[in-house]
Amino acid sequence: MIIPTAKNTKTITDLREKAIELLEDTKKSGPTFIFHHSKPKAVMLSIEEYSNMMEMLEDYFDSLKGKELEENPQKGGIALEQLAKKYRLSV
């Protein structure tokens, strides 16, 4: 877990006045916490960090769905081997 520190915490005013600089700092240093009236309001991430995070979440939810399907197989489906044979695919 990333904890807000003096280095990675900025205000709405900072964002308004130095947006490009904050974006560059975020890309170099990692997530930046944006505060408004001493309360956290947002977290800025580089596009790379955001993409990686979304990919990890997608992989995690896919694995959960896979486990769920293994534990509760649904009737009426077609086995992968049958589909592969039908469409001449290698598995």
BAVEXTI-760788 format. One line per 3 residues: their letters; for each residue z, y, x of C-alpha. Coordinates in Angstrom, 1 decimal. Example, Ala and Ser with C-alpha at 12.3 -4.5 7.8 and 13.67 -1.06 7.14 Angstrom:
REM residues 2
AS> 7.8:-4.5:12.3  7.1:-1.1:13.7
//
This chain:
REM residues 91
MII> 0.0:0.0:0.0  -0.9:3.4:1.3  2.0:5.9:1.2
PTA> 1.3:9.7:0.9  2.2:11.5:4.0  1.8:15.1:5.3
KNT> -1.5:14.0:6.9  -3.1:12.4:3.8  -1.7:14.8:1.1
KTI> -3.6:17.8:-0.1  -3.3:20.2:-3.1  -5.8:21.1:-5.8
TDL> -6.1:24.5:-4.1  -7.0:22.8:-0.8  -9.6:20.8:-2.6
REK> -11.0:24.0:-4.2  -11.1:26.0:-1.0  -12.1:23.3:1.5
AIE> -13.9:20.6:-0.4  -16.4:19.6:2.3  -13.7:19.6:5.0
LLE> -11.6:17.3:2.8  -14.5:15.0:2.2  -15.1:14.7:5.9
DTK> -11.4:14.1:6.7  -11.3:11.4:4.0  -14.3:9.7:5.5
KSG> -12.6:9.7:9.0  -8.9:9.2:8.1  -8.9:7.2:4.9
PTF> -7.7:8.0:1.4  -6.4:11.5:0.6  -3.9:12.1:-2.2
IFH> -4.5:15.2:-4.3  -1.4:16.8:-5.8  -1.0:19.5:-8.5
HSK> 2.3:21.2:-9.0  3.9:18.6:-6.7  2.7:15.7:-8.8
PKA> 0.0:13.2:-7.6  -3.1:13.6:-9.7  -5.9:11.8:-7.8
VML> -6.9:9.9:-4.7  -10.1:10.7:-2.8  -11.8:7.8:-1.1
SIE> -14.9:7.6:1.0  -17.9:5.9:-0.7  -17.5:3.0:1.8
EYS> -13.9:2.5:0.9  -14.6:2.7:-2.8  -17.5:0.2:-2.5
NMM> -15.4:-2.2:-0.5  -12.5:-1.9:-3.0  -14.8:-2.5:-6.0
EML> -16.4:-5.5:-4.3  -13.0:-7.0:-3.6  -11.9:-6.4:-7.2
EDY> -15.1:-8.1:-8.5  -14.6:-11.1:-6.2  -11.0:-11.4:-7.4
FDS> -11.9:-11.3:-11.1  -14.7:-13.7:-10.5  -12.3:-16.1:-8.9
LKG> -9.9:-15.7:-11.8  -12.7:-16.5:-14.3  -13.7:-19.5:-12.2
KEL> -10.2:-20.9:-12.3  -10.0:-20.3:-16.0  -13.2:-22.1:-16.6
EEN> -12.1:-25.0:-14.4  -8.8:-25.3:-16.3  -10.4:-24.9:-19.8
PQK> -14.0:-26.3:-19.7  -16.1:-25.2:-22.6  -18.0:-27.7:-24.6
GGI> -21.7:-27.4:-25.1  -22.6:-26.1:-21.7  -25.1:-27.4:-19.3
ALE> -24.0:-28.8:-15.9  -25.3:-27.0:-12.8  -26.9:-30.2:-11.6
QLA> -28.9:-30.5:-14.8  -30.1:-26.9:-14.6  -31.1:-27.4:-10.9
KKY> -33.0:-30.5:-11.8  -34.7:-28.9:-14.8  -35.9:-25.9:-12.8
RLS> -36.4:-27.7:-9.5  -33.7:-25.7:-7.7  -31.6:-26.8:-4.7
V> -27.8:-26.7:-5.1
//
